[in-house]
Amino acid sequence: MKYYLRTSRTILWFAFLLFLPIVSYASDKNTITDIRWSVQDNITRIVIELDRKPHFTSNVLSHPFRLYFDINAGDLKEHRRIIVKKGPVKSIRAGRFRKNVIRVVIDLKTKSPYKIYTLASPARIVVEIGEDTNPFYRERKIVVIDPGHGGHDPGAIGPRGTKEKDVTLDIARRLKRILEERYNLIVYLTRYNDRYLELKERTEIANKKEADLFISIHANASRDRRTRGIETYLLNWTNDEEALRVAARENAISFERMKKSQTELGMILTSLQREQKRDESLKLAHYIQSSIVGTLSNRYKRIYNLGVKQALFYVLVDAEMPSVLVEVGFISNPKEERLLRTIKFRQTTAEALARGIFRYLLTLPDAPKLAMNNTNLP
């Protein structure tokens, strides 16, 4: 009887051990979801996107020159070879090297300097190849992007049911990717999904991250559905009733309460630190407004420039860095709602936002000389 019990336990123990590798393999499985490239000036940037944080090794081979990555990944969305017609790269090849390892090979035209770094949300390996793989900041600037509203707060809702919270989150995600991949900035979102945040929580995130900039993204609304256009706000006292109405809506309070709040918050705006921050916020707002209007006007008809304005937005009050709130269009206007619903318009808006943000950063005292040349701008 004792022998039987011992044998049964042994069988159970071996069964448990046999089961462990299966569980471990499933939990370690990672998928390469996309491989893409872009060329800016003399730099070729290659992005390998995965489901989650990658574990990999890399090496360079000669005769011919090539850079390869062995990535611990269980799957590759598509086995393919990508032909690159510009810059120092000839092609990119991806395929299974051995079990749970995907090899990505970058074929080079000639030996070239390169830089590798990883990004999160989504997980990516970024490779920069070219004569100057870091023409911008030695210390990467930090930007916090705030997609307005979220969770039980949908924000403004358009005639076709488009919710402001969905538009702002999508643009913010696109903006994050562009700023990280194209401009080598460190970027955080105040929310990565459809969840609710108090207005004060949003700037708390930026302050904790010690951000250099805080950008809050919104879509405007008006009782007059003919109203349309793009405007960028900074924090300040104002006599403009329309600006007060916009601030009241974004602050989720009445117009009367908004006017009263100006008196209550007046003392906050008088400090020396606030004055300096206000000047920088004003400059940032102008760069962003100019970039968005200029870019969209070249691609779409009737893009109205409503300019840079000032109002007491609660979401900007506690920010310890230059901060602005961008209204990317009127979701209450049927024509602008149709634009805001399209991927193309959101992507173009994100690209214009990124360009405006980076142009502002180039005006700062620590901006490197090379980056100041407009020909180096992505």
N, C-alpha and C positions, 0 to 999 in steps of 0.2 A: 504493500500500500504506500509506504514511504517512497519507494522507487518511482511509482506512478506519479506522485505529486511533484517530485523533483523534475521528472521528465516533462511534465506539463508546463512547469514554470520555465524550463529551458526553452521549450518550443515558443512560449509566449514572449520570452525575452528576445529570441532571434527574430520573431515576427516584428517586434517593435523596432529592432535595429534595421531590419530590411525596409521598414516603412519610412525611417528617417530621411534617407537620401531623396525620396520622392517628394516629401514636404519641402526640403531644402531647395531642391531644383525649382519647384514651382514658385517659391518665394523669391528666388534670385533671378527669375526670368525678367528680361528687359527687352524692349523692342525699339529698334531704330525706325522712327516714324517718317523722317524726312531728311534729305540731304540737298542743300541749296548753296548757291554761290553768287557773289556780286563783285564787281570791280569798280574801285574808286581811285582815280589817279594811278599811282604805281602799286596799289595794294589790292590783292585778291583776298577776299574774305569768304571762307567756307564754313558753313554751319551744319553740324550733324545733330539732329534733334532726336531725343529719346523719351521714353515713358517716364524715366526717373533718373536720379543722379548716376552718372556713368563711372565705371571702373575700367581703366584702359592703360595700355602701354603704347609708346610711340618710338619710331626710329627713322633714320634717314639712310638710304642706300644710294650708291652711285653706279654709273654705267648700265642703264641710264639713271639720272637722278630721280628719286622718288621718296616721298614721305608717306609712311604708313602708320595706321592705328589698329591695334588689336583690342577690340572692345568686348567686354564681358556682356554679351547680349544673347538672349535665347532666340531672337527672331529678327528678321529684316523685312520691312514692309514690301520692299521691291528690290530684286537683284537687278542692277543696271550699271551702265557706263555712261557718264555724262561728259560730253565734249565741251571744253571751255575754249572760246575763241580769242579771249583777251588776256593780257597780263602774262605772268611767268608760268601759269598752269596750263598743261595740255589737256588733261582729262582727270576724271574722278571715277574710280571703280570700287564697287562694294559687293561682297559676297561672303559666304560662310567659309571660314578658315579651318575650324574644327568645332567639335561639339561645344555649344554655348559661347563661341567666340566668332564675332563678325570682324573681318578685316576690311578696312577702308584704305585704298591706295590713292595717293595724289601724285600723278605723273607730272614732273616738272620739265620745262624746256631747258632750264639751266639751273645750276646751284644758286639758291636764293635764301636770304635770311627769313626766319619765320618766328611766330609767337603763337603759343597755345594757351587758352584759358577756358574755364568752364563757367556756365551761367545756370541759374535756376529759374523755375516757373515760366516756361517749361524748361526741363533739363536739356542743356546743349553743350557740345564741344565746339569751340570757335577757334579756327585757324586763320591767322593773318600772314600772308606771304608777300614779300616785296622789299624794296630797298629801305623804306622807312615804315616799320610796322607799328610805331607809336608816335605819330606826329602831334599828339594832343597833350593831355595832362599826365605828368608823372604820377601825381596822386589823383586817382579817379574821383570826380565829383559825384555827389550823392543827390539824387532827385527823388522826391516822393510825389506820386501821382494819386490824386483822390477822385475816384469815380463817384459822382454825386448820387445821393439817395441809396436805395437798396433795401432788401427785405420787405417788411410790411409798408415801407414808404416808396411808392413807385415813382415819385416826382410827377412832373407834368405828363399828361397822356394826350396823344395826338388824335385827330379825327378818325383814323383807322385803327386806333387802339395801341399804337406804338408807345412803349413806356420809356420815360427818360432814363430810369435806372439801367435798362438794358443797353441803350445807346451809349451811355457814358462808360459802362464797364467794358464794352467791346472796343471803343476808341482807346481807353486807357491801356488795355492789354496790348493793342497794336503799337501804341506809343512806347510802352515799356520795351517791347522787342526791338524797335527801331533804335531807341536811345542806347540800348545795351550792345546791339550787334554792329550798328553803323557808327556810333559815336563813342563807344567804349566807356559809358557812364554806368554807375551803380544805381539801379532803380528799384524802388519798392512801391507797391500799391497799398492804399489804406484798406482795400477789400479786394480779394481775389475771386469772390463769388457773390451770389445774391444774398447778402446779409446786411442787417441794419447796423449802423454805427451812429452814435450821438455826434453832433457837430464838433464838440470839444475833443472827442476821442481821435478825430482825424488829424488834428494838429499835434496832439500828444504823440502820435506815431512818428510824425515828422521830427519832432523835437528829440524823441528818444533815439532816433536814427542819426541825429546830428546832421540833418539834411542841409544841403546848400540852397535848395529851391523847393517850394511847395506849389503844386499846380492842381487846382480843383476844376474838374470838367463837368459842365452842365449843358442842358438843352433848354432854351428859353420858351416862354409861353406868354400869350397876351389874349385879352378878351376879344380884341380885334383880330380876326383870323387873317387879315391882309398883311399884318405886321410881319416883317421878315428881316434877316440880317445877322451879322456876327458882331459881337462886342466882347471886350475883355475888361475886367474890373480889378481894381486894387482897393485895399481897405482905407477909407477916409470918410470924413463927414461930407454931406452933400445937400444941396438945395433942390436937386433935380428930382422931381416927383416920380418920373418914370423909373429912374435908378432906384429910388426908394421902394417902388412897387416890386421891382425885380428882387431886391434884397429881402423884402418882406416875404415874398413867396419862397425863396430859397431858405430863409430862416424859419419858415413855417409859423409866422405870426401875422397879425393883422397889420394893415397899413398904418393905422393909428398907433399901434404898439411900436411899430418900426420908428415912427417919428419921435416917440418918447424915448426910445432906446438911444437915439443919437445924443441926448443930453446925459444919459446915464454912462455912456461909454466915452464921453468927451475927454475925460481926464486921461484915459488910456493912450490917447493919440498925441499927447503933448510931450512925452519923454524924448530925450535926445536919441536914444536907440531907435525909437519908433520913427523919428524924422529921417534918420539915415536909411532905415529899412524901407520907408515909404518911397524915398528917391530911387532906390534900387528896384523896388516893385514896379514903379512907374516905368522905368527903363525896360524891365522885363516884359511888362504888358505891351509896350509899343512894339518890341521885337516880335512878340507872338502874334499880335493883331495884324501887323504888316505882313508877316509870313503867311498866315492863314488866308487873308483876303487876297493877297497877291497870287498865291498858288491856285486857289479855287476860282478866281476870276479868269485865269487862263484856260480853265477846263469846263467851266459851267457859266451859263448866262444868268444875269441878274443876281449877282452876289453883292449884297448891300453891306457897305462898311459903316457900322454904327459907332465905330471909334473906341477909344479907351475912356473908361468912366470910373467914377469912385462911388463907393457906398459902404455901409457898415454890414458886411457879411460876417455873421458869427463864426463861420468856419475858418476865417482868416485871422480872427482876433488874437489868438494865443500863439500864432506862428512866430518862431524866433529867427526866421530867415525870410528873404524876399519871397513874396507869395502873391498869387493872382488867382482869379476865378474866371474861367473862359466859358462863354455861352456860344456853342458851336452852331447855333441855328435855332429857329423857332419851330418847335415840334407842333405847335398849334396851327401853323400855316400848312395847308394841305400840300403845297409844292415842296416846301422845305422838309416836311415829314417824309415825303416820297424819297428825297435825297438821303435823309438820315437813315432810312431803312436799307439802303444799298451798301454792300461791302466796299464797292469802289469809292464811294464818297467818304466812308469812315476811314478807309486806308489813306486816302489822299489828305484828309484832315489830320490824321495822326502824323503823316510825313511832314506836313506843313508846321504842325506844332513842334515836332522834334527839331526842325531846321531853325525855328524862331528861338527855341530854348538854347540851342548850341551857339547861335549867333550872339546871344546875350552873354553866354559864358566866355566867348572870345574877347569881350570887352573888359573882363576882370584883370586886375594887375598881374595875376600869376599865369595868365594865358601864354603859352609858348609862342615865340615869334613865328615859327613855321605855320602854326595853325591860323595866324592872323591873316595870311594870304588867302583871299577868297577862292583861288584856284584849288586850294586844298580841301575845300568844304565838300563833304559828301552831299 
